[in-house]
Amino acid sequence: TFFAILAYSMVLGDTFSALFRTFGLSVSREKALIGLTATVLLPLCMLKDLASLAPFSLAGIAGMLYTAVAMAIRFFDKSYANPESAFVLDMAENLKP
């Protein structure tokens, strides 16, 4: 469990440091990792009863379904296959098909 939480917090640290840069804030990966671990993950790990998290499980499932549907729509309408689409034009040259 410890290593799973450690890996999860590292992914969150990378994600949130990139999000902070998007908003013009210069936050290092380490500061984002420490901040998220101290304010979000540690209190969640200290809960005695996880029943209070049950509604968020449903929200997570809804988020995964939304993502799957959005990906399926993009796949079937060939949004990424068209070389003139906005998605392909925004890609780095070495990633283009």
Secondary structure, 3 states (H helix, E strand, C coil): CHHHHHHHHHHHHHHHHHHHHHCCCCCCHHHHHHHHHHHHHHHHHCCCCHHHHHHHHHHHHHHHHHHHHHHHHHHHCCCCCCCCCHHHHCCCHHHCC
